[in-house]
Amino acid sequence: MAEKNHAITARHVVPFQSAARELGLSPATLRRLCKEGIGPTLLQISTRRLGVRRGDLDAWVKTREVGGQR
């Protein structure tokens, strides 16, 4: 059951503005990173709305980790 919930959560779409806020980035900065191909994969939800799959956002954040432990 937990595996099924994880799959559903990974497919959940986070609205673009919420993703930017969660990352602590301005929407313009997140848009630029995505346009340059170094941001998370965007989804065109509708004509005027973008989003990011939760799993893609989490995976992208993981790639941004800096080595070293405190």
C-alpha positions in Angstrom: 0.0 0.0 0.0 2.8 2.4 0.8 4.3 1.8 -2.6 1.0 2.8 -4.2 0.8 6.0 -2.2 4.4 6.9 -3.2 3.5 6.4 -6.9 0.4 8.6 -6.5 2.4 11.3 -4.7 5.2 11.2 -7.3 2.6 11.9 -10.0 0.9 14.7 -8.1 1.3 18.0 -10.0 2.6 21.0 -8.1 1.5 24.4 -9.6 4.4 26.4 -10.9 4.0 29.3 -8.5 3.9 26.8 -5.5 7.0 25.0 -6.8 8.9 28.3 -7.1 7.8 29.3 -3.6 8.7 25.9 -2.2 12.2 26.2 -3.7 12.7 29.7 -2.4 13.1 31.0 -6.0 11.3 33.7 -7.9 9.0 32.4 -10.6 11.2 34.2 -13.2 14.3 32.4 -11.9 12.7 29.0 -11.9 11.3 29.7 -15.4 14.8 30.6 -16.6 16.4 27.5 -15.1 13.7 25.3 -16.9 14.2 27.1 -20.2 17.9 26.6 -20.0 17.3 22.9 -19.4 18.8 22.8 -15.9 15.5 23.0 -13.9 12.8 20.4 -13.3 10.7 19.2 -16.1 7.6 21.4 -16.6 4.1 20.3 -17.5 1.7 22.5 -19.5 -1.4 22.0 -17.4 -3.6 24.3 -19.5 -3.0 27.2 -21.9 -1.9 29.5 -19.1 -0.8 27.2 -16.3 2.4 25.3 -15.7 3.2 22.7 -13.1 5.8 20.2 -12.0 5.3 16.6 -11.0 6.1 16.1 -7.3 8.5 13.3 -8.2 10.3 15.4 -10.8 10.6 18.3 -8.4 12.0 16.1 -5.6 14.4 14.4 -8.0 15.7 17.7 -9.2 16.2 19.0 -5.7 18.2 15.9 -4.9 20.6 16.6 -7.9 21.2 20.1 -6.4 22.7 18.7 -3.1 26.2 19.9 -2.3 28.7 17.4 -0.9 29.9 17.4 2.7 28.1 16.7 6.0 27.9 18.9 9.1 
